[in-house]
Amino acid sequence: MKRIISLTVLNRPGVLNRITNLFSKRNYNIESISVGHSEQEGISRITCAVHVDNDRVVEQIAKQLNKQIDVIKVADITDQDIVARELALIKVLVTANTRTEIYSLIEPFRASVIDVSKDSVVIQITGESDKIEAFIELIKPYGIKELARTGTTAFARGTQRSSQSNKTYSIV
């Protein structure tokens, strides 16, 4: 089962490497990972999508992550009411005959064309992973030249926070 783990970490050199090494050493595969600055200076949010066999494994991962010195908070947010998005950039081969067809496929998915050349278009699509997968399958027959996807980025809906902490840290 796919689990989404949200981490709040100190934005220091090597923190991402230490986090991914922890998964690697324990033979857990990271399905996707997304990292970026948070609303607090010096603090970053990491969102990992991990495929695990049972809840006990997720608990073990969380305990190991919490032991990391730069980790402020770890939360398995899979069962919470969350907002989750992913971004994909897709370069599709086009001809004069297929260009109109491809444009008509883009509209229902609320995707957008962000670059156009004589023989290709670059499409940007955002949304949940399932939506992006469906669009990729639909556009595949036209010839995907390049594909780049971000990892899932997510946090809790509304006023609840995915990562709350009572710890205080001085960023040096």
N, C-alpha and C positions, 0 to 999 in steps of 0.2 A: 504494500500500500504506500502511496505517495504521501509524505509528510512535509509540511512547510515549517522550517525553523527560522525564527527571527533572532538575530543577535545584535546587541548594542555593544560596541567596542570602542576603546580608545584609539584614535587615529594616529598610530605610531608605525614606524617602519617594521616590516616583517610580520605584522599581526595576521594578515591574510594567509601568509605562508604557514604560520603555526596552526591556524584553524584547519586548512586543507590537509596538512600533514597528519593532524589528529584523525581525520576521517580515513586517510590513506593507510595509516598504521593499523587501524582496526578493521580494515578491509570493507569499509562502507563506501559506496559510490555516490558521489554528488551528482544528481541529475541536472541541476542548474544552480548557478550562484550569481548573485547580484550584489554589488557593493557601491555605496555612495555616502556622501556627507549627510548628516542628519540636521535637524533644526538647531542643534547645539554645536557651537564651535568646538573642534577637537574631538568630536564624537562621530563615529560612522555607524551605519546600519548595514548589516549583512543579512541577506535572505537566501537560505539554502533550501532547495527542494531535494529530498532524499527518499529513495525507495527502500523501505525496510519491511521485514517480515512480520514484526509484532510491536506492540506498544512498549514492551520491556527494552527493546533495542533503542527506541527513542529516548526513554528515560536514561539509559546508559550514556547515550550521546550527549544529552543535556548535562549530566553530571560531569563528564569529561571536559566539555566546553567550559563549564563554570569554573573549573580548576585553572583555566588559562589566566595568566596575570592581567592581560589587557581586556578581558571580557567583563563587561559590566552586568549584562543581563542576557539570559537565554530563555526563549519562549517557543514552545510548539504551538503555533497559531492555527493549525489545520482545522480544528473543531470550533474555532471562534467564527463569528460573523466578520469576514475580512473583505478587503478590496485587494484584488490581485491582478496584475497586468504584466504583459510581456511585449516587447517590440521586436519586429522582424523587418529586415531590409531584404528585398528579393529582386535580383536582376533577371528579367525575363527577356528571352529572345523574341523579337517581333518582326513581322513583314508588313507590307502595305495591306495585305489581306487580313492579318490577324490582329492588327492594332486596335480596331474598333471592338472586336470580340473581347479582347483583354480588358479594355476600358469598361465594357459593360459588366464584366465579372467583378471589377474593383468596387463599383458603387454599392452593391448590397452589403459588402463587408466593411463599409466606411473606411476603406483604405485610401491612400492617395499616391499619386505619381509625383515623385520628387526629383526625378532626372529623366530626360528623354534624349536618346540619340537615334541615329538612322536605323540601327538594327537591334536596339534594346530599350527597355524602360526599367527604371528602378522604382519599386513599389514599397511604400512604408505602411505597415499595418500594426495596430496595437490592439490588445485585448487579452482575454484569457487564452491559455495554451490551446484549448480545444478549438477555439475560433481560428487561431493561426494555423493549426494543423489542417483544419478543413479547407482553408484558403490555399495552402500549399498543395494539397491533393488536387484541388480544382485547377490550379494553374500549371501543374506539372506537365501535362501533355504539350504545352506550348514551348517547353524547354527552359528550365531554370539554369541560368548561367552561373549565378552566385547566390548564396544565401547566408545571411548572418542573423543570429537571434540573440537577444539579451536573455538573461535568466529571469525567472519570475521575481517580481518585486511586490511585496505585500505588507499590509498592516491592518490592524483592527478597524472596523467601521466606527463612525460616531465619535463620541467623546472618550470611549475607553482606549487605553494605550496598550500596544502589544508588548512593550518593554518598559516596565516601570521598575525603578530601583530606588532604594533608600540610601545607597552608597553615595559618598561624595568623593570626587576625584579632582586632584589638581593637575591640570594639563601643563606639562613643562616642555 
